[in-house]
Amino acid sequence: MSVSRERRIPDDWEADWAASTGRDPAAHFQATRDQLDLIFRLEAAEQKQPFIEAIGAANHFQFVTPKKIILQALPSDWTGKLMGSMIELDQAIDDLGYLRLSTAQRFTRHLGNTLSDEIRQEAQQMGLAGQITAQEGRSKAAFQSGVRSKARQKRWLLKIPGSRRVFMAIYKRLFNLLYN
């Protein structure tokens, strides 16, 4: 077996992941441009070609593992909901001594809470989704427009010079207190 560090995950996969988790893809690229992926390769004895290849950089919704491992990692008082305890699941898997590996090929995509136009088109091409009617599209656009304008009204505080830096420092401190 060999282990290497290289930039292996394609940029379009990274952009899809960033968008599906509510992040700005450009900002995500900027923040991760120097990070290398951990690649595990198990080679066939008679050939010097990878027999199995895995990426050691998987989050809670990306790794593959036997069901019995997930059941060991979940708390005994688990409510059945993953939201809110996802980092703890990752840490529990790590604490059990298992790697969170992902396949080197893309078989699934994280969709997030809303479907992008690209995902809708892809689903339609696969015959997995019907078309949105013009009325549904207008209703959705009107709803999103209203949500955006309310969000802008709530962001007035961030227009004060230096406020974003202060709030980010508070946010990071609270995150570290809660998760470390």
C-alpha positions in Angstrom: 0.0 0.0 0.0 1.2 3.5 -0.7 0.1 6.8 0.7 0.6 10.2 -1.0 -0.5 13.8 -0.7 -1.7 15.4 -4.0 -4.4 17.7 -5.3 -6.7 14.9 -6.4 -10.3 16.1 -6.0 -11.3 17.9 -9.2 -12.2 21.6 -8.9 -15.7 21.1 -10.2 -16.4 18.6 -7.4 -15.1 21.1 -4.9 -17.3 23.8 -6.4 -20.3 21.6 -6.3 -19.6 20.7 -2.6 -19.1 24.4 -1.6 -22.4 25.5 -3.3 -24.4 22.6 -1.8 -23.2 23.5 1.7 -24.0 27.2 1.3 -20.4 28.3 0.7 -19.1 30.5 -2.0 -17.1 28.3 -4.4 -14.6 31.1 -5.2 -14.0 31.7 -1.5 -13.7 27.9 -0.9 -11.1 27.6 -3.6 -9.1 30.5 -2.1 -9.2 28.9 1.4 -8.3 25.4 0.2 -6.0 26.0 -2.8 -2.9 24.8 -0.9 -4.5 21.8 0.7 -3.5 18.4 -0.6 -5.6 15.3 -0.5 -4.5 12.1 1.3 -4.5 9.3 -1.3 -4.4 5.6 -0.3 -3.5 3.1 -3.0 -3.5 -0.6 -2.7 -1.6 -2.1 -5.7 -2.1 -5.5 -7.1 1.0 -7.7 -6.5 1.5 -8.7 -10.1 0.9 -5.2 -11.5 2.2 -1.8 -10.5 -1.2 -0.2 -11.1 -3.6 0.9 -8.4 -6.0 -1.9 -7.6 -8.0 0.1 -5.1 -7.7 3.9 -4.5 -9.4 6.0 -1.8 -9.3 9.6 -0.6 -8.7 10.1 3.1 -10.6 13.4 3.4 -14.2 12.5 3.8 -16.8 14.4 5.9 -19.7 12.8 7.6 -21.8 12.6 4.4 -19.1 11.4 2.1 -17.4 8.4 3.6 -18.3 4.7 3.2 -18.3 2.4 6.2 -20.0 -0.8 7.4 -23.3 -0.1 9.2 -21.9 -1.7 12.4 -19.3 1.1 12.6 -21.8 3.9 12.3 -23.9 2.2 15.0 -20.9 2.1 17.3 -20.2 5.8 16.6 -23.7 7.0 17.3 -24.4 8.0 20.9 -26.6 5.7 22.9 -29.2 8.5 23.3 -29.3 9.2 19.6 -32.6 10.8 18.5 -32.3 9.6 14.9 -31.4 13.1 13.6 -28.0 13.7 12.2 -28.3 17.5 11.9 -26.4 19.2 14.8 -24.2 16.2 15.7 -22.3 15.7 12.4 -18.9 16.8 13.7 -19.3 14.5 16.7 -20.0 11.6 14.3 -16.8 12.3 12.4 -14.9 12.5 15.7 -16.5 9.3 17.0 -15.4 7.4 13.9 -11.9 8.8 14.3 -11.9 7.8 18.0 -12.9 4.2 17.1 -9.6 4.1 15.0 -11.2 4.1 11.6 -10.4 6.2 8.6 -13.1 8.2 6.9 -12.4 7.2 3.3 -14.1 8.2 0.2 -14.1 6.6 -3.2 -11.7 8.2 -5.7 -14.4 8.3 -8.4 -17.6 10.3 -8.0 -20.7 8.1 -7.5 -22.9 10.6 -5.6 -23.2 14.3 -5.1 -24.3 16.2 -2.0 -27.4 18.1 -3.0 -27.9 20.4 0.0 -31.3 21.7 1.1 -32.3 23.2 -2.3 -31.7 21.9 -5.8 -29.7 24.1 -8.2 -30.9 24.5 -11.8 -27.9 22.4 -12.8 -29.0 19.5 -10.5 -32.6 19.8 -11.7 -31.5 19.6 -15.4 -29.3 16.6 -14.6 -32.2 14.9 -12.8 -34.5 15.6 -15.8 -31.9 14.2 -18.2 -31.8 11.0 -16.2 -35.6 10.9 -16.1 -35.7 11.4 -12.3 -37.7 14.6 -12.1 -40.6 16.2 -13.9 -40.3 19.7 -15.2 -41.3 22.7 -13.0 -44.3 24.4 -14.4 -44.0 28.1 -15.2 -46.3 28.9 -12.3 -44.2 27.0 -9.8 -41.1 28.7 -11.2 -42.6 32.2 -10.8 -43.8 31.4 -7.2 -40.4 30.1 -6.2 -38.7 33.2 -7.8 -41.1 35.5 -5.9 -40.5 33.7 -2.7 -36.7 33.8 -3.1 -36.8 37.5 -4.0 -38.7 38.2 -0.8 -36.3 36.2 1.3 -33.3 38.0 -0.2 -34.7 41.4 0.5 -35.4 40.5 4.1 -31.9 39.1 4.4 -30.5 42.4 3.1 -32.4 44.3 5.7 -31.0 42.2 8.4 -27.4 42.7 7.2 -27.2 46.5 7.9 -24.9 45.9 10.9 -22.3 44.2 8.6 -22.0 47.5 6.6 -20.3 49.1 9.5 -16.6 49.1 8.8 -14.8 46.4 10.8 -18.0 44.7 12.0 -17.6 41.6 9.9 -14.1 41.0 11.4 -15.4 41.4 14.9 -18.4 39.0 14.3 -16.1 36.4 12.6 -13.8 36.5 15.6 -16.7 35.9 17.9 -18.1 33.2 15.7 -14.7 31.4 15.5 -14.3 31.6 19.3 -17.7 30.2 19.9 -17.2 27.4 17.4 -13.9 26.5 19.2 -15.6 26.5 22.6 -18.4 24.3 21.4 -16.4 21.8 19.2 -13.0 21.6 20.7 
